[in-house]
Amino acid sequence: MRIVLGFILTPVFYLLFGFFLGIFHPIQWLSLKLGGYNAHKKSVDILNFFLNYSQLIMLNWVCLKQRFKLPKNRSILFVSNHQSSFDIPGLVYYFRKFHGKFVSKVELSKAKLPSISFNLLHGGAANIDRNNPELSKREIAKLADNMKNKKWSAFIFPEGTRAKDGIMKPFKIGGIETFANLVPDLLVVPVAISGSYNVVQRGYFPLMPFNKIKWEVLEPIELRGKNIADIVKAAENAIRNKISK
């Protein structure tokens, strides 16, 4: 029954999802030209609200669970597992007050994807080219400067790629260590994402209905006086324990 419903609802979902990406592309451009960064960011926040809650079309419920109050006057590195592409709208929308930016492949910023490429180019993301280490260093350094000076935050998926089989991969230390070295007063906040893989367990067509997708904020970790490897392992264990329940 779920599969049949998935075949019926998935085309409707993609039409709606694509509509929002298409309509917000010129809205982003206009917002940036007329209102600068703040207006552009507001348009991106609204876009991701619609992208995230488009899951309701698939009869999937989305929610944020947050027991820990996060400070708004310092930069945060949100560290999370990665189950599907649908993880991203929720991260952007639920943590919009923290001005979170992604470290993204430069190919995505050049792909001319409606709304997505424009935001990566103009929204403050670090667009890295793995074939050009110097350019990548400059991009990350620029984001780190904005985190220090403007109190922006960043999102990172330490697994390095999506868990296509639904099994969480070990966290890599590199990305977290880079930000920790560049932004010493960073607060590391683990975020456990669950249910997102269930939507794409049969691939991106058909998507599966009747799932609960949850972003859960776990206990923040201070950097000062701690070994980076221990911090990464603590974040990984906290997320792994949460999603395994």
N, C-alpha and C positions, 0 to 999 in steps of 0.2 A: 504493500500500500504506500509506504514512504517513497519507494523508488518511482512509482507511477506519479505520485504527487510531485516529486522532484522534477520529473520530465515536464509536467504541466506548468509548474511555477517558475522554473529556472529561466525560460525565455522572457517572462514578464519581469523578473528581477533584473536581468541584464539590460533590458530596454530602459528600465527606470534608472539603473546605475549609470548607464551610458548617457542618458538624458542629463543627469546632474553634472557629470563630468563635462559634457558639451556646453551646457548653459552657463556654467560657472567659469569657463575659460575667458570669455569676454568680460564677465563681471570682475574677475581677478585683474585683468589688464586695466580696466577702467578704474578700479579701486586703487591700484598702484599709481596710476598716472595722476589721479585727482587727490588722493589722500595719503599717499606714501605708504610706509611700512605698516602702520597701525590699521589703516583701512584695508590693505591687502590681507593682513593677517585675519581680520574679522571675516572677510569673505571666505578665506580658507577654513576657518572654524565652522562657519555655517555650512559650507560644502561637506565637511566631514561629519557634521551632524546628520545630514541627509544620507550620505553614503553608509554611515554606521546603522542608522535606523531603517535603511532599505531592507535589512534582514527580516523585518517584520513581514515583508511580502512572502518570504520563504517560511513564514510561521516560526521563525527563530527569534528568541528573546535575547537582548543584549543588556548588560548591566555592569556597573562599576561597584566593587566592594572596597571600602576604604575605612580601616580602623585607626590608621595613623595620620595625624595632622602633619602636613608638609609645610615647611617654611616657604614664604613667597619672596624673601629677600636674599636668597642665595641660589647659586646654580645647582641643578640636580642632574645626575646621570641616571636616567631610567633604564634599568637592565631587565630584559624580559626574554622569555622563551619565544619561539616563533613557529606557529602552527600553520598559518596560511596567510595569503595576502589580505584577508579580512581582519587581521590583527591591527593593521595600520590606522584605519579611520577611527577606531576606538581610542587608540593611543593619542592621536592628534586632538580629538574632541574632548575626551575626559580630562586631559592634562593641558588644556588650552591656556590656562592662566600662567603656566610656567614657560611659555614660549619655546616648546621643545622642537628641536631640529634633528633631522636624520643625517647619517653618513650614508651616502648613496653612490651607486655606480654612475660615472659620468655618462654612460650610454643612455641611462634613463632620462637624464636632463636634456639629451639631444634627440630623443626618440620622437618628439612632437606628439606625445600622448596628451590629449586634451586635459587641461587643468593640471595634471600631474607634472609634466615636464616644465610648465611655466612656473609652478610653485618651487620646484627644485632649483630652477635657475635664479629666481628672484626672491625666494622666501627665506634665505639664510642657511640652506643646507650645505653640507660639505660634500661636493661631488668629486669623488676620487677616481683616478685612472690608474689601475694596477700596473699599466705599462709605463707609467710616468711617475715614479716615486717622488720626485721633487715637487711636481704639481700637487700630488696628494698631500704632501706635508704642508704645503702652503694653504690648501683648502682647510685642513684640520686645524692648523694654527689660526686661521682667520675665524673659524667657528669658536675656537677656544678663547680668542680675544673678546669676542662678543659675549661669551659666557661670563668672562671676568668683568667686563666693563658694563654690560647691559643686563647681567643676571639672567641671560638665556639659559635654557637647559638642552639636553640632548637625549635622544633615544638610541639604544644600541642592542643588537641581537647577538650575543656572544657565541651562539652556536655557529654563526657564520652563514647559515642557510636555513631554509624552512625544513622542519622535520616532516618529510613527505610520507613517512610511515607512521607518524603520530608518536614516535618514540623520541624523547628529548635527547639531544646530543650533548656531549661534554662541552663546557664553556671554554672558549679560548681567551687567553689573558691579554693579548695584544691591544685591542681597542680600548679596554678599560684602563690599562696601564698608560696608554698614550694620553688620555684625557686626565688621568690622575696626576701625571707629571706636569701637564700644561695648566691645570686648574687645581691648585693644591687644596683649596677649601671646598672642594666638590662634596656633595652628599650623594651617596649611592643608594638608590631606591629600587629594590627588586619588585617586579610586577609579574605575577603568575597569570598567564593566559590559558584558559581552558575552554573546550567546546568548539573552538574554531576549526580544529582538524576534522571534527565530526561532520562539519558542513561539506568538506571537500574529500571525504574518505573514498568516494568513487571518482575522484577527479573534479575538474571544474565544470563538467556536464555529465549527468545532472548534479546539481547541488542538492544536499539533503535537508529536509525540513525537520521541525520539532526538536531543535537543539537549544541549549542555553549557552551563550557565549559570554564569558565572564573575564573581566580584567580586575585582578585583586592586588591591592597594594600591600606589600609585606613590610616588615620592620626595617626602617632605614639603617644604613651602615655608614658610620663616620670613617673617613680616610685616615685622619691624623693618628700617628703612632702605630699603624697596622701595616702588615706586609700585604702587598697587592695580591699576591697569589692566594693568601688566606681570605681576602675580601671576595675575590672571584669565586672561590670554592664555597664560601658562606652564602653568597647570593645564589649560586647554582643549587646548593643543597636545599635552601629555603624554598625555591621555586619547584624543584623536583619533588620535595615532600608534599607540597601543597597540591600539585596537579595529580599526584599518584593516589590521593585520597578518593 
